[in-house]
C-alpha cells in the first residue's frame, strides 16, 4: 500500500486533538476526572484509588476477529465468558499486518466503529483492556516504504505514522474506564542486536532492517511520549519478553555468552526507557530457567524476585504480559507446573500478569484456554489468584 506524505498529514489532522507538552504525572495520583484505568505512584499500582495487583488473560484476536469481519461477535461474546469467570482484564492486538493497518488508514470511521464494539463489549463484561498497538512492529515501516532503522528517526514517516495511530486511538478512548493501559507491541526486545540478524531479515531486506537496541530505545521513547501527549496517567508498557539470556553479550560483543545477573539488570533498565513507567517481561515455564531466561537464576521464582527488586528500585510496577505453558501429554504435570508459576508470580509480588492465551483457534492443540476445554482449569486458577492478589495489594508495603 502506498502512503504519501499528504495522506499521512490528512490522517493526523483528521484524528488529532491539540495537546500540550508531554508531562509525566506518574508520580502523582490522578484527579477525580482522571481516575480511570490504572496508574502508578512511586511504583505502587492503583485502580479506582486503591492499591491493586491483578492477573488476567491474553486475548490475542479479540479485536482482529471484529476488524476482519464486523459480523463476527464471537470474541466479544468471549469477553462475557471471561467476566463471568472472574478474569479482570485482557491484553490484545490492535493490528497484526499491513492489511489490518490498511483498514485504519483507508477506512478510519469503520475501523473505529469496530473498535467501539470491543470497548462496549468490555464495558458490559466489566473487563479491562490493554491494547498492544504494533504486534508485528518490524513490518510497520513497510507502510511508509522505509527501512526498520527509521523507527529510530523521530522525523521519519514511520514515526509520523506511529504518532497518527497512537494519538487517534488514545484520544478516542482515554475517557473510557475499560482502557487500563497502553502497550507498544509484542516482544520488541527479542529482535534487538541479534548476532544472526541477517538470517531473520524479510525477503530483500538489508542491514537497515536489522533492529538495534539504540533504534528500539528511541522507538519506545517516542511511543511513550505520544501516549503522554494525550493520556497523562495510564500505564505505558513496552511489551517486552524477558531479556534473552545473552542479551548483554548480543549488544556488546555480537556473541551468545551467558549474561550475569548485573548484565541482565542493565539490559532491563536500558530496554524500558522513560517515559515508559512499567517494567515489562514475559515468563514461560516450559524450559529450565537457566536455558530459557538466565544462567544465573536458580529457578523462575528467583528470576521474578530479581526483576521485582529492580522494579522497586526504579519505582515502577512489573507487568508480566505473558506467562504459561503448553499442554503436554501429562495434563496433571501441566496443571502442577502452571500452579507453580502462578505461585512464583504471586510470591514475587508481581503487580500485573496475563496468561497466554484465551480462545485462540490457531493454538487450540496446545495453548488455547476456553471455558469448556481441557485447559479450562487455568481460568479458575487465574481467577482465584486474582482475588488473592487484589486483597494482598491492600496490605503490602511498597
Beta strands, then each sheet from edge to edge (+ up, - down):
strand 1: 38-41
strand 2: 44-47
strand 3: 50-51
strand 4: 54-58
strand 5: 89-95
strand 6: 128-134
strand 7: 179-185
strand 8: 235-237
strand 9: 278-284
strand 10: 317-324
strand 11: 352-355
sheet 1: 1+ 2- 3+
sheet 2: 8+ 7+ 6+ 5+ 4+ 11+ 10+ 9+
end
